[in-house]
C-alpha cells in the first residue's frame, strides 16, 4: 500500500475536524480575547448587542465588568466619549473626550489578576459622546476571565432624580447606583431627564410606554426581557407629570396599568413603589399600589418617603445633591435588602393602608381596643437583619403562646444605647426617650392562639447597637424567643 493511500483517510479526518472547528459558535472562540462577544465580559443593563463588533449601552447606569490578566488594559472606542472606569475596585476615574484605543493603565499594574469596570457618562438620558464599546486590548499572552456574578439584580426606574441629574457624577452618585453597590447587587437605572409616567400630548415621553423599550427613543425597538430578569424593581416616577397637565385620575389609572405590565415582564420580582420625594401624586401613587395589591400581587409595596431628604439635601427645589442621594440610600437600602430576601409586606386592604409617619416627628397612633396578654404568655424575637454605619434594620416577631386570640396588640421595649426608630412597616410606632411602643396596623391586629405577628423598622445608632432584651405585649412581660 502506498504512503499516499495511507495518508488519505488521515487527511480526510483532519479535514472533517477542521470543518467542525470552523462551525463552533463565535462566543467560544472569543473567550478571553476582550472582544464585545467575549463571554468573560458581563454587560449590566440594557445594551444593544446586535452588532457583534460594537456594543451600545442605553439608559443610565449601564456598565460592563470583567477580570483580566497582565499589566495593562486598553479600551477600544469608536469616537470621542466621556467615561468612568475602576480597576481592582478602586474609586472610579473620570476621563473626558477620549477615542480610539484608550490606555486605562498609563502606569502599568503588577503582573497578575485584575478587575475592570467601565461606565459611560450619561446626561439626561443621552450619553455624553459616542458610547460604542469595540473591545479591550490586553498584553501579549494575557486574557480576560469571568468574575463571579452577584446573585441579585435591581432596576431603578424613574426620571432625572433617579438618573442622578445635578449630583456630582450623575448616575454614579445617584441613589440607585449607591443602593446597588451597598447591597452587592447588579444594578441599572432605567431613567431619563424630564420623564413622566403618562405620555402627554405636549411631548412628555411616558415611562408607562418607554420602560418596555431598549432605549429612551420613543420609536426605538422593544426590549427583550428574556435577556435578564430583575430580582427587584424600584419605581420613583411622577414628579414631572404635574407640569404636563396630567390629572390625578389619569395618573392613578395609568400607574395601575403600568404596574400590572411590569409584573407581566417580571413575574417574580419584588416591586417597590416610592412616593415622589416632593410628594407629587402621592395619594394617587399609593392608591394605585393598593389596587394592584388588592388584585392579588403580594410582592408589591408602597414606601412613604416623607422626610427622607434632609435639610440641605437638594441642589435646587427638586433634585437631590450628593448628600441627598446618600440620605435616600440610607433609608432605601435596607428596604430593598428586605424585599430581596423574600420578606414581603402584608397585602394592603382595598382601602388605603395607613402611611408610615414621618421619621423626624413620629406621629402617635391610636391603639385599637386590646385584649389582655394571653394566658400562657408570649414570646418576642428581635433580629437585626442589616446594619451599616450609623443605621440598621430590624424585624420583630411576637408569638401568642396562649390558648386565646389577642385582638389588638402593642409591643413595648427600651433601647440601651440611644437608638432611634425612624421608619416602620406593618406597625405604627411612638418613641419617648429610649422606650418604643409599636402598635398593630389595621390589617394585622389579631394574633390567633399559637400564632404570631411581625413588623419591621429602620433605626439609627451611634457607637453601640445592642438588642433590647425586655419586651411586653399589652403590658405583660414576654419571653425572648
C-alpha positions in Angstrom: 0.0 0.0 0.0 1.4 3.4 -1.0 2.1 6.2 1.5 -0.4 8.3 -0.4 -3.1 5.8 0.2 -2.3 5.5 3.9 -2.5 9.3 4.3 -5.8 9.8 2.5 -8.0 8.6 5.5 -5.9 10.7 7.9 -6.2 13.8 5.8 -9.9 13.3 5.4 -10.3 13.0 9.2 -8.3 16.2 9.7 -10.5 18.0 7.1 -13.7 16.9 8.9 -12.2 18.0 12.3 -11.2 21.4 10.9 -14.7 21.9 9.5 -16.2 21.1 12.9 -13.9 23.7 14.5 -14.9 26.3 12.0 -18.5 25.7 12.8 -18.1 26.4 16.5 -20.0 29.5 17.7 -18.0 32.7 17.9 -18.6 33.1 21.6 -16.5 30.1 22.4 -13.7 31.2 20.0 -13.7 34.7 21.5 -13.5 33.6 25.2 -10.7 35.7 26.8 -9.9 37.9 23.9 -11.6 41.1 25.1 -13.9 41.5 22.1 -17.5 42.6 22.6 -18.7 39.0 22.3 -16.2 37.7 24.9 -18.3 35.7 27.3 -16.0 36.7 30.2 -17.2 40.3 29.9 -20.5 40.9 31.8 -22.8 43.7 30.4 -25.2 45.0 33.0 -28.3 47.0 32.0 -29.8 47.4 28.5 -27.2 47.0 25.8 -27.7 46.8 22.1 -25.7 43.8 21.1 -27.0 43.4 17.5 -23.6 44.4 16.1 -21.0 41.8 17.4 -18.2 44.3 16.8 -19.7 47.2 18.7 -22.0 47.1 21.7 -24.0 50.2 22.6 -25.4 51.0 26.1 -28.8 52.6 26.7 -30.5 54.2 29.6 -28.5 55.3 32.6 -26.4 53.2 35.0 -25.3 50.6 32.5 -21.8 49.3 32.8 -19.6 46.3 31.9 -17.1 44.5 34.0 -14.6 41.7 33.7 -11.4 40.3 35.0 -8.1 40.4 33.1 -4.5 39.2 33.4 -1.3 41.0 32.6 -0.2 44.6 33.5 -2.2 46.8 31.1 -5.6 47.2 29.6 -6.8 49.4 26.8 -10.3 50.3 25.7 -11.3 50.5 22.0 -13.8 53.3 21.4 -15.1 54.5 18.0 -15.4 58.3 18.6 -14.9 60.7 21.5 -16.6 59.8 24.8 -16.6 60.7 28.5 -16.4 57.7 30.8 -15.7 56.3 34.3 -13.5 53.3 35.0 -12.4 51.4 38.0 -9.6 48.9 38.2 -9.3 46.5 41.1 -12.2 48.1 42.9 -10.6 51.5 43.3 -12.6 54.7 43.1 -13.8 55.5 39.6 -11.5 57.6 37.4 -13.2 60.1 35.1 -11.7 60.8 31.7 -13.2 63.0 29.0 -13.2 63.3 25.2 -11.2 60.1 24.6 -11.4 58.0 21.5 -9.6 55.3 19.6 -7.5 52.9 21.8 -7.7 54.4 25.3 -5.0 53.4 27.7 -6.6 52.8 31.1 -3.3 51.9 32.8 -0.8 54.7 32.0 1.2 53.3 34.9 1.4 49.5 34.4 0.0 47.3 37.1 1.7 44.5 38.9 1.5 41.2 36.9 -1.4 39.1 38.0 -5.2 39.1 38.0 -7.1 42.4 37.9 -10.7 43.6 37.6 -12.2 46.3 35.4 -15.5 48.2 35.4 -16.4 50.8 32.8 -19.5 53.1 32.8 -20.1 55.8 30.2 -21.2 59.2 31.4 -24.9 59.9 30.8 -26.6 63.3 30.7 -30.5 63.5 30.8 -30.7 60.1 29.2 -28.2 60.6 26.3 -24.6 59.6 26.6 -22.0 62.4 26.6 -20.2 61.3 23.4 -20.1 58.2 21.3 -20.8 55.3 23.8 -19.8 52.4 21.5 -17.7 49.7 23.0 -15.5 47.9 20.5 -13.4 45.7 22.8 -10.3 45.6 25.1 -6.7 45.4 24.2 -4.5 43.3 26.6 -0.9 42.4 26.9 0.5 39.7 24.7 -0.5 36.4 26.2 -2.9 37.9 28.6 -6.7 37.2 28.6 -9.9 38.1 30.3 -11.5 35.9 32.9 -15.1 35.8 34.2 -15.8 37.4 37.6 -18.4 35.8 39.9 -21.8 37.4 39.2 -23.7 38.9 42.1 -26.8 36.8 42.8 -29.3 39.7 42.6 -30.1 42.4 40.0 -32.1 45.6 40.8 -33.6 48.0 38.3 -34.3 51.6 39.5 -37.0 53.3 37.3 -37.6 57.0 37.2 -36.8 60.4 35.8 -33.9 62.8 36.3 -33.8 62.2 40.1 -33.2 58.5 39.6 -30.8 59.4 36.8 -28.8 61.5 39.2 -29.0 64.9 37.5 -27.2 67.7 39.4 -25.3 65.2 41.5 -21.5 65.2 41.1 -21.2 62.1 39.0 -24.7 61.8 37.6 -25.7 58.1 37.6 -22.7 57.0 39.8 -23.7 59.3 42.7 -27.5 58.7 42.4 -29.3 56.6 45.0 -29.9 53.7 42.6 -26.2 53.1 41.9 -25.4 53.7 45.6 -28.1 51.2 46.9 -26.9 48.6 44.4 -23.3 49.0 45.5 -24.2 48.8 49.1 -26.2 45.6 48.7 -23.5 44.0 46.4 -26.1 43.6 43.6 -26.0 44.2 39.9 -27.9 47.4 39.3 -29.1 49.7 36.5 -31.1 52.9 36.2 -34.0 52.9 33.7 -34.3 56.7 33.9 -34.1 59.8 31.8 -34.3 63.5 32.4 -37.8 65.0 32.1 -39.5 61.7 32.1 -43.2 61.3 33.0 -45.4 58.4 33.9 -48.1 59.4 31.4 -47.3 60.1 27.7 -48.5 63.6 27.4 -49.8 65.3 24.2 -47.2 68.1 24.6 -44.3 65.6 24.1 -43.5 64.2 27.6 -42.2 60.7 26.9 -44.2 58.5 29.2 -42.4 55.8 31.2 -45.6 53.7 31.1 -44.6 53.1 27.4 -40.9 53.7 27.4 -39.9 51.3 30.1 -40.6 48.5 27.6 -38.2 49.9 25.0 -34.5 49.2 24.6 -33.7 52.9 24.7 -35.1 56.3 25.6 -36.0 56.8 21.9 -39.8 56.8 21.5 -39.6 55.0 18.2 -36.9 52.6 19.5 -37.2 48.8 19.4 -38.9 46.8 22.2 -36.6 45.5 24.9 -36.2 41.7 25.1 -37.0 40.9 28.7 -35.6 37.5 28.1 -32.1 39.0 28.3 -32.3 39.1 32.1 -34.9 39.1 34.9 -34.7 41.7 37.7 -35.0 40.5 41.2 -36.3 43.9 42.4 -37.7 46.9 40.6 -37.8 50.3 42.5 -40.0 52.9 40.8 -40.0 56.6 41.5 -42.0 58.5 38.9 -44.5 61.3 38.7 -42.5 64.4 39.6 -42.8 65.8 36.1 -46.4 64.8 35.2 -47.9 67.8 37.0 -46.1 70.2 34.6 -47.8 68.5 31.7 -51.4 68.8 33.0 -51.9 65.2 33.9 -55.0 64.8 36.1 -54.8 62.7 39.3 -57.4 60.2 37.9 -55.4 59.7 34.7 -52.1 59.4 36.7 -53.6 56.8 39.0 -55.2 54.6 36.3 -52.1 54.8 34.2 -50.0 53.7 37.2 -52.2 50.7 37.8 -51.8 49.6 34.2 -48.1 50.2 34.3 -47.6 48.2 37.5 -49.5 45.3 36.0 -47.5 45.4 32.8 -44.2 45.5 34.8 -45.4 42.5 36.7 -46.1 40.6 33.5 -42.5 41.1 32.4 -41.0 40.3 35.9 -43.3 37.7 37.4 -41.0 37.0 40.4 -39.5 40.5 41.1 -40.2 42.4 44.3 -41.7 45.8 43.1 -41.1 48.7 45.4 -43.0 52.0 44.6 -41.7 55.2 46.2 -43.7 58.3 47.0 -42.1 61.0 44.9 -39.7 62.8 47.2 -41.5 66.1 47.0 -44.9 64.4 47.3 -46.4 64.9 43.9 -49.3 62.4 43.2 -48.5 60.7 46.5 -52.2 59.8 47.1 -52.7 58.5 43.6 -49.5 56.5 43.7 -50.4 54.8 46.9 -53.9 54.2 45.7 -52.6 52.6 42.5 -50.4 50.2 44.5 -53.3 49.3 46.8 -55.4 48.5 43.8 -52.9 46.1 42.3 -52.1 44.5 45.7 -55.8 44.0 46.3 -55.9 42.3 42.9 -53.5 39.6 44.3 -50.0 41.0 43.8 -48.3 40.0 47.0 -44.8 41.1 46.0 -45.6 44.8 45.5 -45.3 47.5 48.2 -45.6 51.3 48.6 -42.9 53.2 50.6 -43.7 56.6 52.1 -40.5 58.7 51.6 -41.7 61.7 53.6 -38.7 63.3 55.4 -36.1 61.2 53.6 -34.2 64.2 52.2 -32.6 66.3 54.9 -32.2 70.0 55.1 -29.6 71.0 52.5 -30.1 67.7 50.6 -31.4 69.4 47.4 -29.3 71.2 44.8 -32.5 73.0 43.7 -36.2 72.7 44.6 -36.4 69.1 43.2 -33.1 67.3 42.6 -31.1 65.8 45.4 -27.4 66.6 45.7 -24.8 64.1 46.7 -25.8 64.4 50.4 -29.5 63.9 49.5 -28.8 60.8 47.4 -26.7 59.4 50.3 -29.6 60.1 52.7 -32.0 58.3 50.4 -29.7 55.4 50.1 -29.5 55.1 53.9 -33.3 54.7 54.0 -33.8 52.7 50.9 -31.0 50.1 51.0 -32.4 48.2 54.0 -35.9 48.2 52.5 -34.6 46.7 49.2 -32.5 44.3 51.1 -35.6 43.1 52.9 -37.5 42.6 49.7 -34.6 40.8 48.0 -34.5 38.4 51.0 -38.1 37.5 50.2 -39.8 39.2 53.1 -42.9 41.0 51.7 -45.4 43.2 53.4 -48.8 42.1 54.4 -51.1 42.8 51.5 -52.9 46.1 51.9 -56.7 46.1 52.0 -58.8 47.7 49.3 -59.0 50.9 51.3 -55.7 52.8 51.6 -53.5 51.4 54.4 -52.1 53.9 57.0 -49.0 55.5 55.9 -45.7 55.4 57.8 -45.3 58.5 59.9 -42.5 61.0 59.0 -39.3 59.9 60.7 -38.5 63.4 62.0 -41.7 63.7 64.1 -43.2 60.2 64.5 -47.0 60.6 64.7 -48.6 58.7 67.6 -51.0 56.0 66.6 -54.3 55.3 68.3 -54.2 51.8 69.6 -57.1 49.6 68.8 -59.0 48.2 71.8 -56.8 45.4 73.0 -57.4 42.2 75.0 -55.1 41.3 77.9 -51.9 39.4 77.2 -52.8 35.8 76.6 -52.8 33.3 79.5 -49.7 31.2 79.0 -47.6 34.1 77.9 -46.0 35.5 74.8 -42.5 35.5 73.2 -40.8 38.2 71.2 -38.0 37.6 68.6 -35.9 40.6 67.8 -33.4 40.3 64.9 -31.1 42.9 63.4 -31.3 41.9 59.7 -29.0 44.6 58.3 -26.6 47.1 59.7 -24.4 49.9 58.2 -22.6 52.9 59.5 -25.0 54.7 61.9 -28.1 52.8 60.8 -29.7 49.4 61.0 -32.8 47.4 60.0 -34.6 45.1 62.5 -37.5 42.6 62.3 -39.7 41.9 65.4 -41.9 38.8 65.7 -44.4 38.4 68.6 -45.8 35.0 69.3 -49.0 34.3 71.1 -48.2 31.3 73.3 -51.6 31.3 75.0 -54.9 29.5 74.3 -56.9 32.5 73.3 -56.6 35.1 70.5 -55.2 38.5 71.0 -57.3 41.2 69.4 -55.2 44.4 69.1 -51.6 44.5 70.3 -48.9 46.8 71.5 -45.3 45.7 71.9 -43.0 47.8 74.0 -39.3 47.7 74.7 -36.5 50.1 75.6 -33.2 50.7 73.9 -30.0 50.7 75.9 -27.7 52.7 73.6 -29.7 55.7 72.4 -31.1 54.0 69.3 -33.9 55.8 67.4 -36.6 54.4 65.2 -37.0 56.4 62.0 -39.4 54.3 60.0 -41.6 51.2 60.5 -43.8 48.9 58.4 -46.7 46.7 59.4 -47.0 48.7 62.6 -47.3 52.2 63.8 -44.9 53.4 66.5 -44.1 56.1 69.0 -40.9 56.7 70.8 -40.3 58.6 74.1 -36.7 58.6 75.1 -35.5 55.0 75.0 -38.9 53.5 75.1 -40.6 52.4 71.9 -44.3 51.3 71.5 -45.2 49.5 68.3 -49.0 49.1 67.6 -50.6 46.8 65.1 -51.7 48.1 61.7 -55.4 47.9 60.7 -55.0 44.5 59.0 -52.8 42.5 61.4 -54.3 43.2 64.8 -55.4 39.7 65.6 -52.9 37.1 66.7 -54.5 33.7 66.9 -53.7 31.3 69.7 -50.3 29.8 68.8 -49.9 32.4 66.0 -47.6 35.3 65.5 -47.4 38.8 64.0 -44.4 40.6 62.7 -43.2 44.1 61.8 -40.0 45.8 60.9 -38.3 49.1 61.2 -35.3 51.2 60.4 -33.3 52.9 63.1 -30.2 54.8 63.9 -27.4 54.4 66.5 -24.1 56.0 67.4 -21.4 53.6 68.6 -23.3 50.5 70.0 -26.4 48.7 68.8 -27.2 46.2 71.5 -30.5 44.3 71.1 -33.2 45.0 73.7 -34.0 42.1 75.9 -37.2 43.1 77.8 -40.5 43.2 75.9 -44.1 43.5 76.9 -47.3 42.6 75.0 -50.2 44.7 76.0 -48.5 45.4 79.3 -47.5 41.9 80.2 -43.9 40.7 80.1 -42.9 38.4 77.2 -40.1 35.9 77.0 -37.3 36.3 74.4 -37.8 33.9 71.5 
